[in-house]
Amino acid sequence: MPWWGYVVVTLVLTHITIASVTIFLHRHQAHRALDLHPIASHFFRFWLWLTTGMVTKEWAAIHRKHHAMCETVDDPHSPQILGIKKVLWQGAELYRKEAKNRETLEKYGKGTPDDWIERNLYSKHTVLGIGIMLVIDLVLFGPIGLTMWAVQMAWIPFTAAGVINGIGHYWGYRNFSSDDAATNIVPWGIIIGGEELHNNHHAYPTSAKLSAKWWEFDIGWLYIRILEMLGLARVKKVAGKPRIIPSKTTPDAATLQAVITHRYEVMARYVKSVKAIVREEIAKLHLPHLDVQTFRKWLHLDEGALPAPERASLEQALHSSRVLATIYSMRKELAAIWARSTASQEELLKRLEEWCQRAEASGIEALQQFARRLRAYA
């Protein structure tokens, strides 16, 4: 083949591996967002054995722990805790270290394959698979097959363990105000199978579809739909969109359920709705170390998570402006509604109604408009 032929073949082979990770390991095994036909499931297992040597139980357990302990010292690979350089360049080492933690595997690895071939081949002889792949590449492509094999072996450790776990919690844009630092790296999830839309995933982790906006594209979802049409997959869960009834003025049980279900979307909309008034207030204050982006970040994060200097700047800003203080306190009170896990539905609904009333009585037009929209959730 010409040189570009080897490049194309390598990209196709690595893309099949990416698809196997996002469809089988991530959406099917770790989150149970879809069911796979045994034929498709075993193909993905076999391919991952050849091209990565990863064990399904280890991958699923580590990823589930990441969600359960996200951005804490117990998170296996948080750049917020360990630093972006370490996670980006040593993500594979972090994965291997956590894979040795038997407690992680026992607690978070339930429900993964445990059949004869998994116990006696895939989990037991992980090096054999990638060794067979090396032989296949050398037989098919000659000496250049060694380079192609090396790219295959480095592809997942860098793109998944490094880029997604690193950059995906450090840089990018956010559609949803999730309780972690997850970001969407780019709106077109092609190179890493849709995993580029990481903020969307953390907002709705059990959704089989990772795209949320009309302009976002998740190629992994395209493959899942094709598998579904072929009878090789069945989608179980997809994130819904909030339904708004403009004429609705009184919150009810359906409103409460919608607000809790779409709480990350609600919070992101809250921050967006007050952006203009926040800009006006900040322009009046002329405080050092305070701009719109900084205050928006404060709205996304809990006060206790801020470094001491930023907490001091936040307190100064809130003391200097009644409007900023109201916006900040109302944000905390809104988040507290869905944080009260022990409260009854009647209590939560009462708190939601009281919140809307205080927002409407605040004299801040942005809060009044947001409260009217909040009442309309259905």
C-alpha positions in Angstrom: 0.0 0.0 0.0 1.0 3.6 -0.3 2.1 5.3 3.0 -1.4 6.9 3.4 -2.9 3.4 3.1 -1.2 2.3 6.3 -2.3 5.5 8.0 -5.9 4.9 7.0 -5.8 1.2 8.2 -4.3 2.2 11.5 -7.0 4.9 12.0 -9.7 2.4 11.2 -8.3 -0.2 13.6 -7.9 2.4 16.5 -11.4 3.7 15.8 -12.9 0.2 16.2 -11.1 0.1 19.6 -12.5 3.5 20.5 -16.0 2.3 19.6 -15.6 -0.8 21.6 -14.6 1.2 24.7 -17.4 3.7 24.5 -20.2 1.3 23.5 -19.2 -1.9 25.4 -17.1 -0.8 28.4 -18.6 2.6 29.1 -22.2 2.8 28.1 -23.1 -1.0 28.4 -20.9 -2.4 31.2 -20.2 0.6 33.5 -23.6 2.4 33.2 -26.0 -0.2 31.9 -27.5 2.4 29.5 -28.0 -0.3 26.8 -28.2 -4.0 26.4 -26.0 -5.7 23.8 -26.7 -9.0 21.9 -24.2 -11.7 22.9 -22.7 -11.6 19.4 -21.9 -7.8 19.7 -20.9 -8.1 23.3 -18.4 -10.9 22.7 -17.0 -9.2 19.6 -16.2 -6.1 21.6 -14.7 -8.2 24.4 -12.5 -10.1 22.0 -11.4 -7.0 20.1 -10.5 -5.2 23.4 -8.5 -8.2 24.5 -6.5 -8.1 21.2 -5.9 -4.3 21.2 -5.8 -3.2 24.8 -5.5 -6.1 27.2 -7.9 -4.4 29.5 -10.1 -6.4 31.8 -13.8 -5.5 31.7 -14.3 -5.8 35.5 -11.3 -3.5 36.2 -12.4 -0.9 33.7 -16.0 -0.8 34.8 -15.1 -0.7 38.5 -12.6 2.1 38.2 -15.0 4.2 36.1 -17.9 3.7 38.5 -15.6 4.7 41.4 -14.6 7.8 39.4 -18.3 8.8 39.3 -18.9 8.0 42.9 -15.8 9.9 44.2 -15.5 12.5 41.5 -13.0 15.3 42.2 -12.1 14.0 45.7 -8.9 12.4 47.0 -10.5 9.0 46.3 -11.1 9.7 42.6 -8.7 7.4 40.7 -7.8 10.1 38.1 -9.0 13.7 38.9 -6.8 16.4 37.4 -8.3 18.8 40.0 -6.6 16.7 42.7 -3.6 15.2 41.0 -2.9 17.9 38.4 -3.5 18.0 34.7 0.0 17.0 33.7 -0.1 13.8 35.7 -3.5 12.6 34.5 -2.8 13.6 30.9 0.6 11.9 30.6 0.3 9.2 33.2 -3.3 8.3 33.0 -2.6 4.7 32.1 -0.3 4.3 35.2 -3.1 5.7 37.4 -5.5 3.1 35.9 -3.1 0.2 36.5 -2.5 1.4 40.1 -6.2 1.4 40.8 -6.8 -1.9 39.1 -4.6 -3.5 41.8 -7.0 -2.2 44.5 -9.1 -5.3 45.4 -11.6 -3.3 47.4 -12.4 -1.1 44.3 -13.0 -4.2 42.2 -15.2 -5.9 44.7 -17.3 -2.9 45.5 -17.7 -1.4 42.0 -17.1 -4.3 39.7 -20.3 -6.2 40.1 -22.3 -7.4 37.1 -19.4 -7.7 34.7 -18.7 -10.8 32.6 -17.7 -13.8 34.7 -18.0 -16.7 32.3 -15.4 -19.4 31.5 -13.6 -17.5 28.7 -13.4 -14.4 30.8 -11.9 -16.2 33.8 -9.6 -18.5 31.8 -8.5 -16.3 28.9 -9.4 -12.6 28.8 -8.7 -11.8 32.4 -6.0 -14.4 33.0 -3.9 -13.9 29.8 -4.1 -10.2 29.0 -0.6 -10.0 27.4 -1.5 -12.9 25.1 -4.1 -10.9 23.3 -1.9 -7.9 22.5 0.8 -10.4 21.5 -1.5 -12.0 19.0 -2.3 -8.6 17.6 1.4 -7.9 17.1 1.8 -11.1 15.1 -1.3 -10.3 13.0 0.1 -6.8 12.2 3.5 -8.1 11.3 2.1 -10.9 9.1 -0.3 -8.5 7.3 1.8 -5.4 6.9 5.4 -6.5 7.4 7.9 -4.4 9.4 5.7 -1.3 9.4 3.1 -3.4 11.2 5.2 -2.9 14.4 4.6 0.8 14.2 0.9 0.3 13.5 0.8 -2.0 16.6 2.6 0.5 18.7 0.0 3.2 17.8 -2.8 0.8 18.6 -1.3 0.1 22.0 -0.9 3.8 22.8 -4.2 5.0 21.5 -6.5 4.1 24.4 -4.0 5.0 27.2 -3.5 8.4 25.7 -7.0 9.3 24.4 -9.1 7.7 27.1 -6.9 7.6 30.2 -5.2 10.8 29.4 -7.3 13.1 27.3 -10.8 12.3 28.6 -9.9 11.8 32.2 -7.5 14.8 32.1 -8.7 17.5 29.7 -12.3 16.3 30.1 -12.1 17.5 33.7 -10.0 20.6 33.1 -10.7 22.5 29.9 -13.7 23.0 27.6 -17.3 24.2 27.7 -20.2 23.1 30.0 -23.9 22.7 29.1 -24.7 21.5 32.7 -23.7 22.7 36.1 -22.8 19.2 37.4 -21.3 18.8 40.8 -17.8 18.2 39.3 -15.5 19.8 36.9 -16.4 17.7 33.8 -16.3 19.6 30.5 -17.2 19.0 26.9 -13.9 19.2 25.0 -15.4 19.8 21.6 -19.0 19.5 20.4 -18.2 16.8 17.8 -17.5 13.5 19.4 -15.8 11.6 16.5 -12.2 11.0 17.3 -12.9 9.5 20.8 -16.3 8.0 19.9 -18.4 10.7 21.5 -16.5 10.7 24.8 -15.5 14.3 24.0 -19.0 15.3 25.4 -17.9 14.6 29.0 -19.9 17.2 30.8 -23.1 15.9 29.2 -22.2 12.4 30.4 -21.6 13.5 34.0 -24.9 15.3 34.0 -26.8 12.2 32.8 -24.4 9.3 33.4 -26.8 6.5 32.5 -27.8 8.0 29.2 -26.8 5.9 26.1 -26.6 9.2 24.1 -23.9 11.7 25.0 -24.9 14.6 22.8 -27.4 17.1 24.3 -27.6 20.1 22.0 -28.7 20.1 18.3 -25.2 21.1 17.2 -23.4 18.4 19.1 -22.6 15.0 17.4 -22.0 11.7 19.2 -20.7 9.1 16.7 -21.0 6.4 19.4 -24.7 7.0 19.5 -24.8 6.6 15.7 -23.2 3.2 16.0 -25.6 2.2 18.8 -28.6 3.2 16.6 -27.2 1.1 13.8 -26.7 -1.9 16.1 -30.2 -1.4 17.4 -31.6 -1.5 13.8 -29.7 -4.7 13.3 -31.2 -6.2 16.4 -27.8 -6.3 18.2 -28.5 -3.6 20.8 -31.4 -2.3 22.9 -31.3 1.2 24.4 -32.5 1.4 28.0 -32.0 5.0 28.9 -31.6 8.3 27.2 -31.5 11.7 28.8 -34.8 13.5 28.3 -35.3 17.3 27.7 -37.3 19.4 30.2 -40.9 20.1 29.1 -42.0 23.7 29.6 -45.7 24.8 29.7 -45.6 28.7 29.6 -49.2 29.0 30.9 -48.4 27.0 34.0 -48.0 29.3 37.1 -48.2 26.9 40.0 -45.6 24.3 40.7 -46.8 20.8 41.3 -45.4 17.3 41.8 -44.5 17.0 38.1 -42.7 20.4 38.4 -40.7 19.2 41.4 -39.7 15.9 39.6 -38.7 17.7 36.5 -36.6 20.3 38.4 -34.8 17.5 40.3 -34.3 15.3 37.2 -32.9 18.2 35.2 -31.2 20.0 38.1 -27.9 20.5 36.3 -29.7 22.0 33.3 -31.7 24.2 35.8 -28.6 25.4 37.5 -26.8 26.1 34.2 -29.8 28.1 33.1 -29.9 30.0 36.4 -26.2 31.1 35.9 -26.9 32.1 32.3 -30.0 34.0 33.2 -28.2 36.3 35.7 -25.2 36.9 33.5 -26.2 40.3 32.3 -27.1 41.7 35.7 -23.9 40.3 37.2 -21.9 42.1 34.5 -23.6 45.4 35.4 -23.0 45.0 39.1 -19.4 44.1 38.7 -18.8 47.1 36.4 -20.1 49.3 39.2 -17.9 47.8 41.9 -14.4 48.0 40.4 -13.1 45.3 42.8 -9.7 43.7 42.2 -9.7 40.0 41.1 -13.4 40.2 40.2 -14.9 39.7 36.8 -17.9 38.0 35.3 -16.1 34.7 34.6 -14.8 34.5 38.2 -18.3 35.2 39.7 -19.9 32.6 37.4 -17.3 30.1 38.6 -18.3 30.9 42.1 -21.9 30.2 41.3 -21.0 26.8 40.0 -18.8 25.8 43.0 -19.5 25.3 46.7 -18.0 28.0 48.8 -16.0 25.5 50.8 -14.3 24.3 47.6 -12.7 27.7 46.9 -9.1 28.5 48.0 -8.9 31.0 50.9 -8.0 34.0 48.7 -11.0 33.4 46.5 -13.3 33.0 49.5 -12.1 36.4 50.7 -12.8 37.9 47.3 -16.2 36.3 47.2 -17.1 37.7 50.7 -16.0 41.2 49.7 -18.1 41.1 46.5 -21.2 39.9 48.4 -20.7 42.5 51.1 -20.3 45.2 48.4 -23.4 44.4 46.4 -26.9 43.4 47.6 -27.7 42.2 44.1 -24.7 39.8 43.9 -25.4 38.7 47.5 -29.0 37.9 46.6 -28.1 36.0 43.4 -25.5 34.0 45.2 -27.7 33.1 48.2 -30.7 32.2 46.0 -28.4 29.9 44.0 -27.4 28.1 47.2 -31.0 27.8 48.4 -32.1 26.4 45.0 -29.4 23.7 45.1 -30.4 22.9 48.7 -33.9 21.8 47.5 -32.7 18.7 45.7 -30.0 18.1 48.3 -32.6 17.3 51.0 -32.8 13.6 50.4 -34.8 12.9 53.6 -37.5 15.5 53.0 -41.0 14.4 51.8 -42.3 15.5 48.4 -44.7 17.9 50.1 -41.9 19.6 52.0 -39.7 19.9 48.8 -42.6 21.3 46.8 -43.3 23.8 49.6 -39.6 24.9 49.5 -39.7 25.2 45.7 -42.8 27.4 45.9 -41.2 29.6 48.6 -38.1 29.9 46.5 -40.1 31.2 43.6 -41.9 33.6 45.8 -38.7 35.1 47.2 -37.2 35.3 43.7 -40.2 37.2 42.4 -40.1 39.5 45.4 -36.3 40.2 45.0 -36.8 43.1 42.7 -34.2 41.6 40.3 -35.8 41.1 36.9 -33.6 38.2 35.9 -34.6 36.2 39.0 -38.3 37.0 38.5 -38.1 35.7 34.9 -36.3 32.6 36.0 -38.9 31.9 38.7 -41.7 32.1 36.2 -39.9 29.6 34.0 -39.2 27.3 36.9 -42.9 27.2 37.7 -43.6 26.1 34.1 -41.5 22.9 34.3 -43.7 19.8 33.7 
